[in-house]
Amino acid sequence: MALYSKNREEWCTTDLACAFLGVTVVTLYDTLGVASIDYILNQTKMQSVTLTSDKVKVILKLKQEGKLEHVKNLLVIDPISAEDQA
């Protein structure tokens, strides 16, 4: 499971749930840039990303460019506005 969010309650809940289930968590950071997010998700063959709505655009853009072939699930932890989807 990849986590792409600023630290918040849902981040901690997801991390603890993954630890309880024995699921490895990979964290993604804006400061590393989009190329690093692409690299990390492809190297780990990540299928699921838990993220906040403001991060959806980044992942969808990479997906549309054909760069994230393994990513199948986006678990968004807050409401998505029309702007976040565009």
Helices and strands as residue ranges (DSSP letters): E 2-4, H 9-21, E 26-27, G 30-32, H 34-43, E 48-51, G 53-55, H 56-64, E 73-76, H 82-85
